[in-house]
Amino acid sequence: MDDIEKMLAGRDYHPRRALLQQIDSKSDLLMSQLLDFKNLIRDRKVVSFYETEQTRALEYVRDISTTYGRGAELC
């Protein structure tokens, strides 16, 4: 999320700003969803999967579309 926050620096009204606030670890929305989820699963078991390697950082590319991408995607 750090690289996305850097991308949005100085853009207070960017559409992605609201998304970042919603997925922040201290988000009221996520806390509410967590409580709902805990009530829903009750005694069921949950299996989680996660990535073990760091994702490439978001990079600014100045071309025709002036966009952002992650490393190899830029070529």
C-alpha positions in Angstrom: 0.0 0.0 0.0 2.9 2.3 0.6 3.7 2.6 -3.1 0.0 3.4 -3.9 0.0 6.1 -1.2 3.1 7.6 -2.8 1.3 7.6 -6.2 -1.7 9.5 -4.7 0.4 12.0 -2.7 -1.1 15.4 -3.2 -4.2 14.1 -4.8 -6.8 14.3 -2.0 -9.8 13.7 -4.2 -8.4 10.7 -6.2 -10.9 7.8 -6.5 -8.4 5.4 -5.1 -8.0 7.4 -1.9 -11.4 6.1 -0.5 -10.3 2.5 -1.4 -7.1 2.9 0.6 -9.0 4.1 3.6 -11.4 1.2 3.4 -8.6 -1.4 3.3 -6.5 0.2 6.0 -5.8 -2.3 8.9 -7.6 0.0 11.3 -10.7 0.5 9.0 -14.1 0.5 10.7 -15.4 -1.2 7.6 -13.0 -4.1 7.9 -13.6 -4.5 11.6 -17.3 -4.7 11.0 -16.8 -7.3 8.3 -14.5 -9.3 10.5 -17.2 -9.5 13.2 -19.8 -10.5 10.7 -17.4 -13.2 9.4 -16.7 -14.6 12.8 -20.4 -14.8 13.5 -21.0 -16.5 10.2 -18.3 -19.3 10.4 -18.9 -20.1 14.1 -17.2 -23.5 14.5 -16.0 -24.0 11.0 -12.3 -24.1 10.2 -10.6 -21.5 8.0 -7.6 -22.2 5.7 -5.6 -19.1 4.7 -3.1 -18.7 1.9 -0.7 -15.8 1.5 2.2 -14.7 -0.7 5.7 -15.3 0.7 7.6 -12.9 -1.6 7.5 -9.2 -1.8 5.6 -7.7 -4.8 7.6 -5.4 -7.1 7.1 -1.8 -6.2 4.8 0.4 -8.3 6.7 2.6 -10.7 5.6 5.7 -12.6 5.9 5.4 -16.4 5.7 8.4 -18.6 4.5 7.3 -21.9 1.4 7.9 -24.1 -0.9 6.8 -21.3 1.2 8.2 -18.4 0.5 5.3 -16.1 1.8 3.1 -13.2 3.0 -0.5 -13.4 5.0 -3.1 -11.5 8.5 -3.9 -12.9 8.3 -6.4 -15.8 4.8 -5.2 -16.7 6.3 -2.0 -17.9 8.2 -3.5 -20.7 
